[in-house]
Amino acid sequence: MGYSLNIEQRGEYLHATVSGECTLVNVLSYFEEIYGACILYRCSNVLIEENLLGPNLDTFDIFVVITKNYQRLKNINVRLAYVDLNAKHDIERLKFSENLAHIRGINVKVFYEYNLQKMIAWLLDKETILY
């Protein structure tokens, strides 16, 4: 099973919704598409709503995703708001991915509950830098 990604430009940010199977290949692929959309729309604010089925990526796969993407995301000054809609996913792995991204200089915030208003407010607040 693959994944489905929808990216909408909403003013100052891109809103990406992704669903499908939680695999390393799928996560790497959808990040590739999001990066392309950032370039296409000249927009570095991205809200990701992820609802992938199956267990979280393991810590090694998370490391792979971050290391394959961090430099180019830094180059275009990406700011990511991220929420995982799969309640079965391990919060500790989400915290690990957020911390690793911060170490690599990516301005990302993981939200542990769905609150669109809070996510957008954080995303567009240029005063808050987490890394």
N, C-alpha and C positions, 0 to 999 in steps of 0.2 A: 504494500500500500504506500502510496506517495503522500503528497501534501497538497493543500490548496491555499493559495495566498492571494489576498485582495489588498491592494494598496490604493488609498484615496488621498488626494491632496486636499487638505482642509485649512486653507489660509496659510498660517505660519508653520504648519507641521504636516507630516505624513502620518496617516493612520493605517497601520498594517494589521490585518487579521489573518491568522494562519491556523489551519486545522489539518489533521491527518495523523500519521504515525510518528512517534518520537524516536527518530534514528539520527545518527550522526550525519549521514548523507543528506537527509531532509533539512536538518538545521543549517548545515553549511550552505545548502542550495537556497534556502529562503533568505539567509543573510546576504548571499550574492545578489539576489533580486532586489532586496531592500537597498543595498549599496548602489545598485544601478539606478533605482528610482531617486535616490538622493542626488545623484549626478544629473539625471534627466530633469528633475524639477528644481534643481539648485536649492535644495532644502536640507538642512542638517538636523532638524528636530523630528524625531520619530517616536511614535507611540506604537508599541507592539502588544497585541492581544494574542497570546499563544494558547491554543487548546489542542495539544498533541496527545494522542492516546498511547498507553503503555508506560513503562517506568521511565523516570528521568534518565537523562544521559548520565553515565558514570563520571567520576571526577577527571579521569584521563580524557574522555571525549569533550568535557567542558573546557579543559585546558586547550585541546586542539581547536575548538571553535574560537576561543578568545585569541589564541596566538595567530591564527590564520586571518583574523579580521581586525585586530587592534590598530595596526599601523595605518591602514587606509582609512579607518574610521576617525583616527586622530587627525589625519591629513585634511579631512573635510570638516573637522570640528563637530562631529556628531554628538548629539545629546539624546539619550534613549530613556524613555519611560517604558517599563516592561511589566506585564502582568501575566502570570501563568494561570489559566482558568481551570486546569486539571487539579482538582482538590486532592487527588491521590499522590501528587508529586511531592517529594521531600523538600521541605522548606530549607533544610540545612544545605542542600545542593544549590538551591537558588541563592542563598547567602554566599556560598563559596564562589559562584559565578560572578556575583556582584563585586565581591572583594577582589577577585582576580582581575576583573575589568578595571577597577579603580587603580590597582597596582600598575596596570599597563597604561593608565592615563585616559581611560574612557569615562566620560561623564554619563553615568547610567544610574538609574534608581529602579529597584525592583519593588513593586507594590504587591502586597500579600493579600489584598482584597480588591475587588473590582469597584473602583470609584472614579468614573470618567472625569468628573469635575476636578478632583484632586490631581489626577495624572496630568491633565492638560495644564492646570495651574503650575505644577512643578516644571513641566516641560517648557513652558514659556517664560518662567521666572529666571532671567539671565543672571541674577545675583547669586543663585545657589549653584555652587560647584562642589561636587562630592569627592573628587580625587585630590 
